[in-house]
Structure formats: structure tokens, C-alpha cells
């Protein structure tokens, strides 16, 4: 008898994708805004705290709407890497 059924494993992977993808996307946006905006880090931190629920909700919705669990994990992490790269280049 397997430890987890296939449906339970996919659900756990989607929950993990929502949590990790949202977290990574929020930090990538924070990194981009810190390097791009001409404000102090405390001001950008406050702004990002106000905007943080938006990527989390978007990634949460994407995690349960996407066709596969791996796609739910891959796309938010790919977006986070791209945004962080733009922040690093700015």
C-alpha cells in the first residue's frame, strides 16, 4: 500500500507550488523594486508589504487552475527567476 495516493501527491505538490511560488515571486518583486525605485529600502519594504498579497493570490489561483502540478510549480518559479534577473541587471 503506497504512502500517498496519486491524487493526494498532486494536491500536496500544488499546495507546495502555491506556497513556494508565491514566496519566491514576492521576494523577486521586492528585489526588483529595491533596485529600480529611487526610495529607501524601508519605503520599498512597506510598499511590497502592501502589494505582497497580489502575487500570492495569483500564484495560489494558478496552482489549482493549471493543467498539471509540475506546471503549477514551474511557471511561478520561472517568473520569479526572470524578475530577479531583471532586478539584478537594473
N, C-alpha and C positions, 0 to 999 in steps of 0.2 A: 504494500500500500504506500503510495507516494506521500511525501510530507505535505505538499501543496498540490491542489489540482491545477490544471492549466488555466482555468478561469480566475482562480484566486491569485496565481502568479502574475497574470496580466493585470489584474486590479492593483496588486502591490506595486508593480512596475509603473503603472500610470500614476499612482499616488506619489511614488518616488520621483517621477518625472515632473509632476506639478510642483513638488517642494523644491527639488534641486534646480529645476529650470527657472522657476520664479526667483529663487535666491540669487542664482548666477546672473540672471538678466537685470535684477535690481542693482547688484554691485557693478555690473558693466556700465549701466546708465549713470550711476554715481561717479564712476571713474571718468567717463566721457564728459560729464558736466563739470567735474572738478578741473579737468584740463582745458576745457573750452570756455567756460564762463569766467569773466574777469572779477569774480567775487571771492571773498574769503571762504575757506573750507567750511566754516561753521554755517554760513549762509547757504551754501550749496547743500550741506548736510540737512538743514531744515527743509529746503526745497525738495530734496529727494525723499525725505520722510513724508512729505505731503503727497508726492507722486508715486511712492512705492506700491500702494495697493493696485494701481493700474496694471503694471506688468504681471503682478501676482495673479490677478483675476484673469487676465488674458491667457497666461500660461495654464492656469487651472482649467479654464474652459477648453483650451486646445488639447490638454492631456486626455480629456474624456470625449472629445469630438473627433480626434484624429483616427485615421483608419487602422493604425497599428500602434502597439505600445512602444515599439522602438522608435517610430517616427515621433511619437509624443515626447520622447526623451531627447532625440537628436536635434530637432529644429530649434527649441529654445536654447540649447547649449551652443548650437552653431550661431544663432543670433547674438548670444552673449559674447562669444569669441570675436565675432565681427565688430560689434560695438566697442569692445575693449581694445581691439586693434586700431580702430579709428581714434579712440581716446589716446592711445599710446603714440600714434603718429601726429596728433594735433599739438 
